[in-house]
């Protein structure tokens, strides 16, 4: 009888297990085969090894930066203690490749530098410090871009100083890379500056030292480099063929390229039209763009988006990168990301290839070795911008002939790149970037999910919104094929736990009509409070709780979380289109407001004191041809 009871019990247990196998797992998190981790990092930062950083007084080296990024307190380049409120999840040092290592040799007066007349002069000027060193840094960069640096200062692969620097950079990344805790990706910046126009790309590796050290970085200067992006892409192809590795290139600061970064024709081939091979090659290697950093926001511009009340955000629109040429309105459509995405749709419609199917990343481009993205903890873009009573009003750069100048306050606190990853490893972060399941913020760690597919209002109520999103649609960075009915969009945004409440969530749409004309529209899809759009569809402002005397703000307005399902009321299944999310916080104090109080400074009227931080998701594209 005892054996009979045991057999019956086992049979019932087995039957129950079979029933469970046939049904979905009880745990909603079991067997999840989609990205569940949001990770925040910096994809663009410099140490003293970059000439324009070390030459400007930066002393922090790669290992100092990694310690800082992982949460340790360090002393800044001006001796001030500094620490992050929370560590980064991943980090990439992107040193300028041309002349890598030369600045540290100039600063210490290496024998080969002192034996060169130009090198000795630079050493002496840097040794003076202050304005003399700042001017020497400007002169060094200018002479590099003009091709007038002496051969002794043109460090290139094959030079011991250069090769040792590259090897040490790779080794430092390996030392601090700790899978599932902190990811240090190997990377560099290809610094193509053509007639003062920024064509820079950050190149990042999925791989470790065993592959990365089989090559030397690609330069701008011949004979080991070229300013033409085609040649960079060839280098990338050769790297993958040689090593079996994987690389990506990320263009940055299109707003400082004077229309060259995303020009409508080939500026290296006398303005000839792009052929299909060019379009496909560019689309393969450049899947992302840096939408904002310390030198301005590149989402859109008031002249391009006159009906967008939030278009004028941290705009730098007066000149190119080295302030050698003034900006004209004709350049703007080829510098700002929203317009560039529209140009991509037009290419796709006309030639069947979209070379500008670009996801969005943030990036600091900080040259102090200290990525500080919070307004109350901003240590500037360069060493001269580290906290002081004068930094906001200090002269930064200009061109007297053009009547152009700007000051320290015009630099912005940069924002992180956020990736939706399966794990915090080099592969996990890189793969998220490669499939464009990424987004950028202007500083806060806002959490955003965005899907397109077939959703209804009930789906926005699900707490496990990702499971619904992946099951019924595609995520940010993805593409929808032909649809017989208007797709719906599922969006969820949560405030930074340490930050401000949210004002609203917007979906920005761009499309191209049959005649090849591109269009855009910004839709407020969900917002905080009981505000009602007016007869023109404009939503009233959320309000402002900023107290500049402290400075501080309160979360008495706005909302901690906003989510909804939205369907495009103007959907046309025959039109190429893109959609991306812009999330706006309530107003908060800008870094200049903190300086005013901490240093007791009366800021000039021109200085911006309040900001409205935001996040931009990578787009989702609709392709009627599939």
N, C-alpha and C positions, 0 to 999 in steps of 0.2 A: 504494500500500500504506500509506503514511504517513497519507493522508487517511482510508482505511478504518479504520485503527487509532484515529484521533482520533474518527471518527464513532461507532465501537463504544464507546469510553471515555465519550463524552458521553451515549450512550444508557443505558449501565449506571449512570452518575451520576444521570441523570434518573429512572431506575427506582428507584434507592435513595432519592432525595428524596421520590418519591411514596409509597414504603413508610413513610418517616418521617412524612409528613404524615398518613397514615392511622392511625399508632400514636400513643400518648401521647408528649409531649416527654420526652427523656431527663432534662433538668434538672427536678427536682421543684419548683423555684421559678419556672420559666418560666410566663408567662401566668396567674399567680395572680390570681384575681378576688375575693379576700376580704381582710379586714384582716390585715396582718402585723406592724404596729408597735404595741408597747405604749408609751404615753406617760404620763408622770406630771406632774401639775400641781396648782395650787391654784385653787379656784373661789370663794374667799370670803376677802378680805383688805382691810384698811383702812390708809390713810395718814393724815397729819396733817389732811387735809381733812375727815375725819369728826369731828363735834363731840366724840364720846366718846373719840376718839383724840387729836386735837390738844389738847382740853381737859385731857387726862390727862398731857400732857407730850411726846407724840409730835411729833417735828420732821421726820421723814423724809417726803419728798414723793413723788409718783408716779414720777418719773424715778429717784430713789434706789432705789425698790423694784424697778423693772424691772432696773436694773443689778445689784442684789443677786440677784434671781431668775435672772439669766443667768450668775451665778457670780463676780461681782466682790466684792472685800472692801469693806465700808463701815464707818463708825463708827456704833454704835447711838445711840439717843436719849440714853443716859447716857455716851456717849463711849467705849464699849468696842469694840475691833475685832471684827468678826464676818464669817464667810464660810461658805457652804454647802460640804459635801463634794463635791457635784456639782450642776450647774445643773438647774433645772426645764425641762421640755419646753414647757409652756404655763402661762399665768398670767392671772388676772382680778382687777382691782381693782374692788371692789364698795362704793363709797362710799355712805353713807346719803344718800338724795335730799333729805329735808327739811332745809332750812337749809344745803345744800351751799355751802361757801365762807365761811359766817358765822364759823366758829371762827377761821380765820386772820385775818379782819378784826378780831375781838374781841382776839386776841392782840397784833396790831400797833397797836391803837387807832386804827382808821380813823375819819375825821371823822364819818361817819354813825353810827357806834357810840358815839363819845364824846358826841354830841349827845343820846343817849337815856339816861335815868336808869338803866334796868336794864342797858343795854349797858355804860355806864361802870363800874357796880358790878362786873359780871362781869370786865371788863378789869383792874380793880384787884385782884380776888381771884386771877385767874390769874397776875398779875405777881408775887405773893408767892411762888409756887412751893410745893413740898412739900405738906403736908396741906391747906393753904388752897386750892391749885389743884385737888387731888383732890376736895375737897368741892364746889368750884365746878362741876366737871365733872358730879358727881352731881346738883347742883341744876339745872343747865342741862337735862339730860336729863329730870329729873322735871317741870320746868315745861313743857317741850315736850310731854310725854305728857299732862299735865293741862290743856293749852291755856291756860296763864297767861303765856306769853312775850309780850313786847311786839312790836308789829307791825314795829318796826325790826330785830328779830332773826329774823323769819320769812322768810328768804330763799326766794324762789320764782321759777319761770320768769318772765321779763320784767324781773327785777332784774338790773342789770349784773353785780353780783358773782356771782350764781348762773349767769347765762348764760356768762360768761367762764370760770368754773370748769368747767362741763360741756364747753365747747369744748376747753379745755386738757387735760382728761382723755382725750377722744377723740384729740386730736393726740398725746399722749404714748404712747398705745397704738399708734398708727400708726408713730411713730418707732421703736419697739422691736420691732415685728412683723417677723420675718424668715422668710418661708415656707421650710419644710423644715428650719429650724434652731431657731426659737423663735417660738411663737405667743402673741400678746397679744390676747385677746378683749376687746371692749368690753362693759362690764357695769355694773350698779349694784345697790344693795340698796333694795328697797321696804320701809320700816320701819313696818309696821303693829303697833302696840302697843295692845291693847284691854284696859283695866282691869289693866294689868301683865302680860297674857298675850301671849306671843310668837306673832305671825302673819307674821313676816318672810319675804320671798322674795327670792332673788337672781335678777335678770333679765339674761339674756345674749343677745347678738346674734351671729348668723352673719356679719353684715355689717361693712363698713368705714365710714369717715367720711361718704362720699357719701350713705348712707342714714341712719346713726345721727344725724347732725346735722340731719336734717329734723324731728326731734322733740326735745322735752325730756322728761326722765325723769318717771315718774308718782310723785306724792307720796302721803303719808298725809293731809296736812292739806288741808281745803277752802280756797279754792275750786278749787285746781289738783290736788286729789287726794281720796282716800277711804281709810278703813281696811278697806273691804269687798273681799275678793278678786275678787268678780264685776266690780267696776269696774276692777281691774287687768287682768283678762282682756279686758275691752272695749277698754282701751287697747292691749293687745297685738294684738287683731284689727284695730283702726284703724291701728296701725303697719304691719302686713303689707299691709293694703288700700292704704295711702297710698304705701308705698315699694317693695312687692314683695319685702320682706326677710323674715327669719325670726328669731323669738325664742322663748325658753323661760323658764319660771319654775321655780325650785327652792326649795321650802320648807326652812327650816332650824331646827334645835333644837326639834323637836316636844316633847322632854322638858322644855322650859321653858314650855309653853303651858297647863299645867294643864287638859289635855284639850280645848282649844279648836281647835288646829290641824287635827285630824282628827275633830272632833265628829261624832256620828251624825246630827245634824240642824242646821238653819240658825240659827246664833246671831245672825245679822243680820236674821232674819225671825221673831223671837219663838219660835224653836225649831221652826218648821214643818218637815215632812219634805222632803227633797230631791226635786225632780221630775227627770224623765229629762233635760231640757235641761241642768240644773245638772250632773248626773253626767257627761254627754257633754262639756260645756264644760271641766270640771275635768280630765277624762281627756286632753283635747286639749292643754291648755297646761302641765299639770304631770305630766311623765313620770318625774320623778326626785325623790328626797328625800335630804337630807343625813343620813347615818346616824350620824355622829360628828364631834366637833370638840373644841376646847379646853374647852368648857363641858359636857362629858359625852358619854357614849355613848348612842345612841338605838336600839340593836338590840332589846333586850328587858330585862326586869326580873325579879328572883327571884320576886316575887309573881305575875307572869304566867306564868313558866316555872319552876315549882318543881322539876322533875326535871332541869333543865339546870344542870349544875355550873359552867358558865362564864357564867351569866346576869348575875352581879353584876360587871360590868366598868366601872370609872370612872363609877359611877352618881351622878347629881345628882337627888335625889328628895325634896327638902324644900320647894320653893316654886316659884313662877313666875319670870319673867325679872327683875322688879324687886323680888322678895322682898316683895310686898305681900299675898300670899295663900299660906297653907300648902298643901302637897300632901295629897290624900286618896287612898286606894286606888282609889276609884271613877274617878278621873281617868286612871289609868295605861293602861287598854286603848286610849285614844285618843291616846297620846303615844309609844308605842314601835312601831317599824317592823314587827316580826314580827306583833304583834297587829293593826296597821293593814292589813297584807296580808290577814289573815284576814277582816277586816271587808269588804275589797274583794271577796273571794270570795262573801261573803254577799249583797252588793249585786248581784253578777253573777247569782247564782242566782235572786234574788227579782225583779230588775228588768231583767236582761239587759244591764247595763252595769257595768263595774268601774272606778270612779273612782280607785281606789288601786292601779293596775297600775304600780308604782313601781320604777325602777331605783335603784341606790345610788351616791352620790358621797360623797367626803370633803370636807373644807373646814376651814380653820383658824380663821376668824373672829378672826385675829390683829389687834390694834389698835396694834402697834408699827411696822408696815411691814416686819417681818422674819418671814417664814414659816420657822421653824426646827422641823423635825419629828423630829429625832433627840434621844433622851434626853440624850446627852452634849453637846448643842449648843443647848439650849433657852433662848431669850431671852424667854420669858413671853408672856402674852396682852396685857398692858398695860405701859406704861413703868415703872410701879412694880414690875413683876414681872421686870424685867431682872436678870441675875445679881447677887446680893448674899447675904450670910450670913443675912439675916433674911427673905428673900422667902417661903420655904416656910411659915413660921409667922406671917406678917403677916396681920392682919385684912383681909379683902377686902370683905365686904358682910354685912348682916344686918338683922334687924327685931326690936328689943327687945320689942315688944308681942307678937310671935308666939313669942319665945324661939328664933329661928332666926339662926344666923350660920355663916359658913364662912371658911376661910383659904386662903392662896396654894397650899398643897400639893395642894388638891383640884382645881386645874386640871390638865388632861392635855396631854401633847404631842399635837398634832393630826396627822392623817394626810392623805395626798394622794388625789386622784382619779386612777384609772388608766383610760385609754381604749384600746380596740383600734381603731386607725385605719388608713386606707389611706395617709395622708400627714400630716405635721406642718404643717398649715395651718389657718386659721380654719374652712374648710369641713370638713376632715378631722376636727378635734376636735369641732366642733359636731354633725356628722352622727352620730358615734359616740355622743354624749350623747343625741341625739334618738331613736336606735334602741335606747337603753339597753344598748349593748354596752360597759358600764363596770363598774368595781368600786371599792371603797374599802378602804383599809388604815388602821391606827391609827398609822402612821409608816413602817415598812419598805417598801421597793420589792419586794414579793413579786410574782412573776409567776404569774397564774392563768388557765387556760382551762377552760371549762365548756360542755358540749354535751348535748343530749337527743335521742334518736332510736333507731336500731337499731345497737347496737355489741356486740362480743364481747370477750373478754379479750385477744385478740391485738391489738386496736386500741390498747390502752393501751401496747403495746410500740413503736408507731410513733414515730419521732423527730419527724416532721412531723405532729404530732397535729392541727393545725388543718385540714390538707387532708382528713383523715379525718372530722373533726368537721363541717365545712361540707358535705361530700359526702353524709353519712349522717344529718344531724340539724340542729338549730337551736342557735344560740349563746345565751349569757347575754343576758337581755333579751327573748328570743323567746317564741313561743307554739306549743305542740303542739296539733293538732286531735285528733279522736276516734281512739282506738287500740283495736284488738281484743285486743292483748296488752300486757303491762306494758312501757313504754319502758325503755331502759337509758340510763345517764348516764356520760359520758366526762369525767373530770376530771384535770387536771394542775396541780401547784403546784411552783414552784421558789423557793428561799429568795432573799432579797436577797443579792447577791454580797458586800455589805459587812456583812451582818447575821448573825442567828442561824439555826441549823438549825430544821427544822419538827418539830413534835410529832405532829400528826395533821391529817387532812382530814375534815370533817363535811359531811353534806348535811342541811339543815333542811327538813322538809316541813310544809306547812300544808294543811288540806283542810276542806271543809264537807260534812256528811252531808245526807241527804234531809230531815231535820227542821229544817235550817237551823243546826245547831250546828257551831261551828268547833273544829278540833283542831290539834295540832302534835306533832311528834316529831323528835328529833335523832338522826341515825344516824352513828356512827363508821364511815367506809367504807375508810380506809386510814391506816396509822400507822407510825411508826418503831419499830424494835426488834422483839423477839420477845414482846412483851406479849400476853396472852390475856385477853379479856373474862371477867368473873366470871359466876356463874349468873344474875345480873340484867342481864347485857349491858354492865356498866360496865367501861370500859377503865382499867387502872391508870395513875397519873400517869407522865409521861415521866421525871421526876427533876428535879434542880435543881443546876446547877453554878455558881450565882452566888457570887462572893466580894465581899461588901460592903466589905471593907477597901481594895480597889483603886480603884473597883469594876470588876469584869469578869465574864465568863462564858467557858466553853469549849464548843466544838462537839463534845465527846466523846460527847454524846447527841444524839438526834434524827437527822434525815436532810436532805440538801440538796435532794432531789427526792422527791415522792410523786405517784403516778398510779395510776389504776384505772378499771375499768368496774363500775358498780353498778346493780343492778336493784331497784326498789322491791318488797319482798316482800308489801306490803299494798295493792298497786295495785287500785283499783276504777275501771273505765272510765266509770262514771256520775257520778263525783264531781269537782267543780272542785277544783283543787289548785295549789300552787306549790312549787318546790324552789329553794333557793339554797345555795351553798357557803360554809362558814366554815373558814378555814385558821388553825391555831394554831401559833405559834412556841414553842420551849422558853422557860423563864423567863429574863429578862434584868434588869439593873438599871434602875430607874425614874429619872427626872431628879432626884428628890429624893436618891437615893443618890449621884449625882455631886456634888450640892451639899454633902452631908454631908462628903465627903472633901476637896473643893477648898477649902471654907471652914472645915473643922475644926469642924463643928457636930454636936452630939449631938441627933439628931432625937427629938421626943416619940414615944411608943409608937404614937399614932394615925396617924402619917404612914406611908403606903404606900411601901415601898422597892424592891419587886420587881414587875415587870409580866409579862404574857404577851401580847405583841402579836399582832395577827390581821388577817385580810383577809376582806371580805364581798363576794361576787359579786352582781350583779343577779340576780333570780330568773328562772327559766323557768316559764311558766304552762301548765297543762294545762286545756284547755277541751273538755268532752265534747260541746258543741254546735257546735264548729268555728268 
